[in-house]
Amino acid sequence: MSITAAHIAARMAGILPIGLGPNGTNRLAWTAEDAMAAEWFREQAEALGLVVERDPAGSLWAVPDAPGPWWAVGSHLDSVRDGGSYDGALGVAAAFEVASRLRHPIAVIAFADEEGARFNTPTFGSRALVGRLDVADALGRRDHDGISMTVAMRTAGVDPDGLAGAPAWLGRLKGFLELHIDQTTELAEAGMPAGVVAGLAARLRLALHVRGRADHSGTTPMGGRADALLAAARVVVAVNDLALSRPGVVATATRLLTEPNALTTVAEDARMWIDVRAPAGSDLDAVEAGVRDAAATAAALGGVTAEVTVASRSEAVVFTPSIRAALRAQLPGDARELLCFAGHDAGILAERIPAGMVFVRNATGVSHAPTEHVELADAAAAADVMLGGG
């Protein structure tokens, strides 16, 4: 029997209320809401006769009573701040439904802290599993209340001293599949309830630091200023123009911090972060070169100094061709594959083991927001793709 909307609704019923408030869903890592989500995971697993284990990074595994390695399906249960109801949680709920129907042993995984909303540590659990996590850096990070990740993990019952041992668990997996809400309108425009993801785009994060001179905003002549914020603003415009000049590239000036950040003072210091995503690494190289040129020009014009550094970089990921073919076989012949510009746990694992992804149609493309929505009939269709492809 095919998976239906009612099956998915029954799986989602217990997780949807957890962390849900008037401003959206808040299930940040290592919180009381996170613990409640873990209890929902345990109930789902035990109903299927699966044994729940927690790896050294805090990710939840529901494993069969059969020798590994196993194939696994899953996603994550944490959310961004004031997020939506389906990002991550839908993938775990669908994974349990798929696991309930497959005859061969399969594991379900909910990766810890995929969103990274509390400590700015995205894809924490999957990066730890493949050995790509800077453990010392992660454990030293602090949230908005000054609590370190070390303390938060320990309070949640996960030993931070064991985090470096997470990669030893990767050998338990043959491969991994993830179902996730489409965060664009591509499937909706194609009239498809589900689609297969070909891979993830390359990603680059740059940090810009501009140093100028603080002066009185009313008495300092326009020609005699060293305005750090003005120089940063010139780079903001350049970032947008660079993206528009290269098809397929998206680039965004995101976070901006200024000092002294006072109403009557010319800014002496500006820090800005830039997010770039592109189909290929060569596009990242071109945008990075353009940002460095724009920063140098802005510094020369404004009498300031500007430094650009690479905060992080991830090359493009191609999901396993045989997995994609098996998943595509469950869709109409004219169904196209998608290139995803967001980061996902499956993309992290794909660097080390066979992996694939299925997206669920999102009519509005809205995600990471309270109005995020999918039709559960579409989610059921996507889960059926995974079931048939497995």
N, C-alpha and C positions, 0 to 999 in steps of 0.2 A: 504493500500500500504506500502511495506517495505521501510525503510529508505535507501537511496542510497548515494553514494559518492558525487553526485551533491548536495544533501541536506546539507551534512556536509560542503562541500566547500563553499556553499552560506553563511552558518553561520560563517565560519572562515574568510571569505574575509575581514571583517572589523577589526578584531582583529590582524591578522597576521602582518600588517605593523607597528603596534604601538610598538615603542621601537626597531625595527629591524634596525641593522646597519651592517657595514662590519665585525664586530667581533661577531655577534650573536644578540640575543634579550636581551634587558635590560629594564625590567619593575619592578623596585624595589618599595617596599611599600612606600607610602606617597610621591610620586614624580609626576611630570607633566605627565609622561607616565602612571602612575597608574590612574591618573584622566581621561586621555583619554580612558583608558580601562573601567573605570566606566561609561563613556558616551556611549561606545559601548554596555555595559550591559543594560543600560537604554533603548536604542533604541530597542534592542532585546526584552526586557520585554514589552515595550509599544506596540510593534507590536502584541503581544499575549494577550493584555488586562490585563497584570499583573502590579501590583503596586510595585514600587521600594522603599524599605526602607533600612536604614543603621543602624545596631545594634551598641551598645556602643563600640564594638571593631573595628568598621569600615568595617565589612563584609557586603556585598551587598545581599539583599534578594529581589527576585521578587515573590510577593505573590498573590494568587488568591483572587477574590472578593467573598469569602466564608469563613464561620467561621472555625478556626483551632481547633485542631492541624492538620497539613498536613504532608504528606510524602514530602520529598525534594530530589532533585537530584542536582549535581553540583560538583565543585572542586575549583580551584583558578585561578587568572589571573596574579599574580606576577611571576617573573622569578628569577633565579640565575643571577649572573653577567656573561655576554657573554653566555647566555644559548640558549636553543633550542626553536622551535616555537610551540611545541605541549604539553609539560609538563604543565598540569593545564588548559591552555586555551582550549584544545581539549575537556576536560571534561565538561567545562561550555557550549561550543558551542553545544555539543551533548545533554546536559541537556535541553537546549531550544528546540531542535528538538523533544526530547521525550515529553516534556511538551506540545508541540503544538499538539500532537496526542492523549494524554490520555484524556479520558472523565471525569475522576474524578479530583477534584482540586489538584494541585501539585505546590510546590514552587521550585524555582531555587535559589541556593546560590553560591556566589563566596566568599570564605573565605579570609579574609585579611592576608597578610604577611605569607603565608604558607611556603615559602622558607626561610624566615628569613635572606635573603642575606645582608640586609643593617645594621641591628642591632643584628644579631645572635640571632634571636627570632623565630625559626621555629615553624610552626603550631600555630602561634600567635592567629588567630581568633577563631579556633576551641578549643584551650586550654582555651581561655577566656570564650567561651560559656559553657564549662563543669565545669568551676571553678577551673581549674588546672594551671592557669597562676599566676606567682608571679608578681603582678601588680607593686609594688614598684620597684622591680628589673628591669622589662621591661622598665618602663617609664624613669628610670635613665640611660639607655644605650645610648651610643653615636656612631654615624657612623664615617666613615673615615675622615670626614670634621669637626668632633667635635660637630655636631648637635645632640641634645638629641631627643629621641623618643617623649618626651612630646612636644617639639617644632615642630617636624615634623608632628605629628598628628594634632596639632592645626592649623598648616599652611594648612593642607589638608582638614580642615573643620570638623575634628572629635574631640570632647571634651575629652581630656584625663582624666578629673576629673570624667567622667561617666563610665570609663572602668570597674570598679568593679561591675557594674550593668549588665554586659553581661549575666551571668548565668540565669537571669530572662527570657531570650528569649528562653531557651531550651525547655520549656513547650509548645512552639508553634509547635514542631515537633513530629510526630509519629515515624519517622525513616528517614534514609538517605542512598542514593545510590551514588556511585562515579565511573565514567569511567575515566581511566587513561592509558597512554602509558606504556607498559611493559618496564621495565628498565633492562631486561635481554633478552636472546635469547630463553627462554624456550618455548614460544608459537611458535616461528619460527621453532624450532627443532621438535616440535610436529606436525607441519603442520596445526595449528589451527589459524584462524583469530582473535579469541577472547577466553578469558578464565575467569573462576570464581576464585576469590581469597578466599582461606580458612581462612587466617588470616595474621597477621604481626608478624615478628620475635621479640624476646626480644632484647633490645638494652641497651648498657652500654657505658658511656663515662668516662674515667679516666683521671685525671690530675697528671702528674709527675713533681716534683720540685726537682732539684739536685743543691746542693750548694757546690762549691769547692773553689779554690783560684786562683786568677789571677797571672800569671807569664809570663816572657818573653819566647816566643816560641823557641828562638834560644839558650838561655843561660841556661835554666833550665834543669837539667838532667832528663832523662825519668823516672828514678826511684824515683824522688823527686817531682812529680807533684800531684796536686789534680784537675784533669781535669773533670769538670762537663759535658762537651760535650762527652767525651769518655764514661763516665758512662751511659749517656743517649743513646748513640749508642748501647751499650750492651743490653739495654732494648728493643731497636727497633728490634734487631735480635731475642730476646726472644719472643716478641709479635708475630712475624711471625711464629716461631716454635710452639708456643702454639696453634695457629689457625690450623696449619697443623696437629697437633696431635689429633684434635677433629673433626670428620666428621661433616660437616654442619655448622661449625663455620667460620666466617670471622672476622679478627681483623687487624687493621691498625694503625700504628703510623702516625698521621696526621700532626698537626701543631707543629713546633719547634722554640723556641725563645732562643737566647743565649746572654749573656753579658760577656765582653763588645763588643763582635762581631767584633773584630779587627784582622787584618791579622797576626800580630806578637805577639798575646797574647793568652795564654792558657785560655780557658773559665772558669770563676768563677761561672757562674750561667746558668742553662739550664731549660727551662720549655717546657713540651711536653704534647700533648693530644693524647689519644688513643681511638679509636672507635671500639667497639666490638658488633657483632650481631650474634644471635644464635637462634635455634628453641625453646630452653627452658631456663628458668631462671637458672637451675642448671648448664648449660654450662657457663653462665656468671659468676657464683660463682667460677667455676673452673679456668676460665681464670683470673679473678681478683686475686685469690690466687696465681696463677703462676706469674703474673706481680709483685705482692708485693714481692714474693721470689726473682725474678730476680733483682728487684731494690735493695733489701737488699744485694744480692751478689755483684752487680755492685758497690755499695757504699763501701763495705768492700775491694774489690779489688783496688778501686781507691782512697781510703782515702778521700771520700766525704760523705755528708749526702744526703739521698734521701727520699722524702715523697710522698706517693701515696694517692690521695683522689678521691672520687666518685663525678664527676661533674654532672652527671644525670643518671637516670636509668628508663627504661620503660619495664614492663613485656610483655610477648607475648599476642597478642590480637587474639581472635577467633571470626570471624564474625558470625552473627546470623544463626543458622542451617536452619531455615525455609526459610530465604531469599536465602541462598546458593542453597537450593534444588529447589526453584522456578527459579532461574537463570540457574542452571544446566539443567533444563528441556528444555531449549531453545537450548541446544547444543547436538551434537552427544553423544551417550551413552558411548563412550570410552574416552570422554573428561575428563582430570584430573584437579583437583583443584591445585592452585598455592599457595606457601608460599612466601610472600613478605618480603624482607629484608630492604625496605625503609620505611620512615614514611609518613603517609598520614592523611588528615583531617578525613576521614572515620574511621580510626583506633582510633583516639581520641574520636570521637562520639560513637563508639561501646562500650566504657566503660559505657555509660549511657543510650543509646537508641538503638533499632534495627538498624543494618547497614550492608552494603555489598559493594563489589567492583567488577568491571569487567575490565579486562585488554585488551588492543589492541596490536596485534602482532607488534613486532619491529624486523625487519630482522637482524639488526646489534647489537642490545642491547645498542646502544649509546644513552645517555640522558645527560641533563645538559650541552649540547655542541651544537654549531651551526649545526653540521651534524646530529643531532637528526631528525628522520624521521619515519613516518608511512604512509601506503597506506590508503587513505580515504575510500576505499572500505572496508578495515578491520575495520576502525573506525565506518562505517555505520553498519557493522555486529554486532559489540559490542553494539552499541546503540539499535539495534533491540533486542538483548538479554535483555537489560534493559527494553525495551518497553514491551516485552512479559512477562518478569518476574514481571512487575509491575501490 
